[in-house]
Amino acid sequence: MRTDGGTTSAPLLGEPLPVELMNTVTGDRGRTHDTLDGDAAATGWLRAVAHRLGAESEITADQLNEDTVRPVAGALRALRDALRHLAADATQDPRPSATAPELTRGEAIGTLNALAHAWPELVWPADGRPSRAYRGSGTVADLAVQLIAHQAVGLFTGADRDRLRPCLAQNCLLFFVKNHARREWCSAACGNRVRVARHYRRHHSAPSH
């Protein structure tokens, strides 16, 4: 998917950023794809979501290149695996783990907490209105990962935790926040696949005479 900042093969469905990060593992006909596999892929994804990070910081896509992202690519993938583990726990996800099946709940919580070191600071220019900007330790790429981890703490402790869902369409590995009472799938594409499969079963499972 292409945005103004960058290109990624991961779906971007307008979910909270921690959920978008969970969804960098995708499924296709029984095969699992890691869309953060490699420094270039991690860079492309962070650049693609940079405009959303910039709403709470001064991060821009131009600051996120392969040289700056390379040192944090592993941490980004570790955060993704931790979030998927915790999301599966929170939603009682019946699907097999798609990443890091050996990861324990305690390890996932520890990874999230270790990376969630971003804090708000008051920004109040002499000729403007006060605002809040998040800061972190390390580089701008470090801050990007820290911000997503910080938002994930809010996800798991806020109202969206009870609305978090695994998409149970066949071969789908994504999560979504159920923002509408009738929403059952991560995307219209998954919903269509389920309806087509149901239609097929209804018309091909009837006993022949």
C-alpha positions as CSV (number, residue, x, y, z in Angstrom):
1,M,0.0,0.0,0.0
2,R,1.3,3.4,-0.9
3,T,0.9,6.6,1.2
4,D,2.4,10.0,0.8
5,G,5.3,8.9,3.0
6,G,6.2,5.4,1.7
7,T,5.1,2.1,0.3
8,T,4.4,-1.1,2.2
9,S,2.9,-4.5,1.3
10,A,1.1,-4.5,4.7
11,P,-2.6,-3.6,4.7
12,L,-3.4,-0.2,6.3
13,L,-7.0,-0.3,7.3
14,G,-7.3,2.8,9.4
15,E,-7.0,0.9,12.7
16,P,-5.1,2.2,15.7
17,L,-1.4,2.1,15.0
18,P,-0.6,-0.8,17.3
19,V,-3.3,-2.8,15.4
20,E,-1.8,-1.7,12.1
21,L,1.5,-3.1,13.4
22,M,-0.1,-6.4,14.4
23,N,-1.4,-6.6,10.9
24,T,2.1,-6.6,9.3
25,V,1.7,-10.4,9.4
26,T,-0.7,-11.5,6.7
27,G,-2.0,-14.8,5.4
28,D,-2.6,-16.0,1.8
29,R,-3.9,-19.5,1.0
30,G,-2.4,-21.0,4.1
31,R,0.9,-19.2,3.8
32,T,2.2,-16.6,6.3
33,H,3.9,-13.4,5.1
34,D,5.9,-11.1,7.2
35,T,5.7,-7.6,5.6
36,L,8.4,-6.3,8.0
37,D,10.9,-8.9,6.8
38,G,14.1,-6.9,6.2
39,D,15.3,-3.4,6.8
40,A,13.7,-2.0,3.6
41,A,10.3,-3.4,4.5
42,A,10.4,-2.0,8.0
43,T,11.5,1.4,6.7
44,G,8.7,1.4,4.1
45,W,6.1,0.6,6.8
46,L,7.3,3.2,9.2
47,R,7.4,5.8,6.4
48,A,3.9,4.8,5.4
49,V,2.5,5.6,8.9
50,A,4.8,8.5,9.6
51,H,2.0,11.1,9.0
52,R,0.1,9.5,11.9
53,L,3.1,9.5,14.2
54,G,3.6,13.1,13.3
55,A,0.3,14.0,14.8
56,E,1.9,13.4,18.3
57,S,5.5,14.3,17.5
58,E,7.7,16.0,15.0
59,I,8.4,12.8,13.0
60,T,8.3,13.0,9.3
61,A,8.7,10.3,6.6
62,D,11.8,12.1,5.3
63,Q,13.6,11.4,8.7
64,L,12.9,7.6,8.4
65,N,15.3,6.1,5.9
66,E,17.0,2.7,5.9
67,D,20.0,4.0,7.7
68,T,17.9,5.4,10.6
69,V,15.5,2.5,10.7
70,R,18.0,-0.4,10.5
71,P,19.0,-0.2,14.2
72,V,15.3,-0.4,15.3
73,A,13.9,-2.9,12.8
74,G,14.4,-5.8,15.1
75,A,12.7,-3.9,18.0
76,L,9.8,-3.1,15.7
77,R,9.3,-6.7,14.8
78,A,9.6,-7.8,18.5
79,L,7.0,-5.2,19.4
80,R,4.7,-6.5,16.7
81,D,5.1,-10.1,17.9
82,A,4.4,-9.0,21.5
83,L,1.3,-7.1,20.5
84,R,-0.1,-10.0,18.5
85,H,0.5,-12.3,21.5
86,L,-1.3,-9.9,23.9
87,A,-4.1,-9.3,21.4
88,A,-4.6,-13.0,21.0
89,D,-4.8,-13.3,24.8
90,A,-7.2,-10.4,25.1
91,T,-9.6,-11.7,22.4
92,Q,-9.3,-15.5,23.1
93,D,-8.1,-15.8,19.5
94,P,-8.7,-19.4,18.3
95,R,-6.2,-19.1,15.4
96,P,-2.7,-20.7,15.7
97,S,0.0,-18.2,16.5
98,A,1.5,-16.8,13.3
99,T,4.6,-15.4,14.9
100,A,6.9,-16.2,17.9
101,P,4.8,-19.2,19.2
102,E,7.3,-19.7,22.0
103,L,6.7,-16.2,23.4
104,T,5.1,-16.1,26.8
105,R,2.6,-13.5,28.1
106,G,5.1,-12.2,30.6
107,E,7.8,-11.8,27.9
108,A,5.3,-10.0,25.6
109,I,4.3,-7.6,28.4
110,G,8.0,-7.0,29.2
111,T,8.8,-6.2,25.6
112,L,6.0,-3.8,25.4
113,N,6.9,-2.0,28.6
114,A,10.6,-1.8,27.7
115,L,9.7,0.0,24.4
116,A,7.0,2.3,25.7
117,H,9.3,5.0,26.8
118,A,7.8,8.0,25.3
119,W,6.5,10.9,27.3
120,P,4.4,14.1,26.6
121,E,5.9,17.5,26.8
122,L,4.2,20.9,26.7
123,V,5.0,22.9,23.5
124,W,3.8,26.6,23.8
125,P,5.3,29.0,21.3
126,A,5.1,32.7,22.1
127,D,2.8,33.4,19.2
128,G,0.7,30.2,19.2
129,R,-1.5,27.9,21.2
130,P,-0.1,25.3,23.6
131,S,0.1,21.8,22.4
132,R,1.5,18.4,23.4
133,A,4.3,16.6,21.7
134,Y,5.8,13.3,22.6
135,R,9.5,12.8,23.2
136,G,11.7,9.7,23.6
137,S,15.2,8.6,24.1
138,G,17.4,7.9,21.1
139,T,16.8,8.6,17.4
140,V,13.7,9.6,15.6
141,A,13.3,6.0,14.6
142,D,13.5,4.9,18.2
143,L,10.8,7.5,19.0
144,A,8.6,6.0,16.3
145,V,8.8,2.6,17.9
146,Q,8.3,4.0,21.4
147,L,5.2,6.0,20.3
148,I,3.6,2.8,18.9
149,A,4.4,0.9,22.1
150,H,3.0,3.8,24.2
151,Q,-0.2,3.8,22.2
152,A,-0.4,0.0,22.6
153,V,-0.4,0.5,26.4
154,G,-3.4,2.8,25.9
155,L,-5.1,0.2,23.6
156,F,-4.9,-2.6,26.1
157,T,-6.0,-0.5,29.0
158,G,-8.7,1.5,27.3
159,A,-12.1,1.0,25.8
160,D,-10.7,-0.4,22.5
161,R,-9.5,-3.5,24.3
162,D,-13.0,-4.8,24.6
163,R,-13.7,-4.0,20.9
164,L,-10.5,-5.7,19.7
165,R,-11.3,-8.7,17.5
166,P,-9.4,-11.4,15.5
167,C,-10.6,-11.6,11.9
168,L,-11.9,-15.2,11.6
169,A,-12.3,-15.2,7.8
170,Q,-10.5,-18.2,6.3
171,N,-6.7,-17.6,6.0
172,C,-6.9,-14.1,7.6
173,L,-4.4,-13.3,10.3
174,L,-5.5,-9.7,11.0
175,F,-7.0,-8.0,14.0
176,F,-9.4,-5.1,14.0
177,V,-11.3,-2.8,16.4
178,K,-15.0,-3.4,16.1
179,N,-16.2,0.2,15.6
180,H,-19.7,-0.7,14.4
181,A,-22.2,-3.2,15.9
182,R,-22.5,-5.1,12.6
183,R,-18.9,-5.3,11.8
184,E,-17.5,-8.9,11.9
185,W,-14.5,-8.8,9.6
186,C,-11.3,-6.8,9.2
187,S,-12.3,-5.6,5.7
188,A,-15.0,-5.8,3.1
189,A,-12.8,-8.2,1.2
190,C,-12.8,-10.7,4.0
191,G,-16.5,-10.3,4.5
192,N,-17.1,-11.0,0.8
193,R,-15.0,-14.1,0.9
194,V,-17.0,-15.4,3.9
195,R,-20.3,-14.7,2.2
196,V,-19.1,-16.4,-1.0
197,A,-18.0,-19.5,0.9
198,R,-21.3,-19.7,2.8
199,H,-23.2,-19.4,-0.5
200,Y,-21.1,-22.2,-2.0
201,R,-21.6,-24.5,1.0
202,R,-25.4,-23.9,0.9
203,H,-25.6,-24.8,-2.7
204,H,-23.2,-27.7,-2.8
205,S,-23.9,-29.5,0.4
206,A,-27.5,-30.3,-0.2
207,P,-28.1,-34.1,-0.7
208,S,-28.6,-35.2,-4.2
209,H,-31.7,-37.1,-5.3
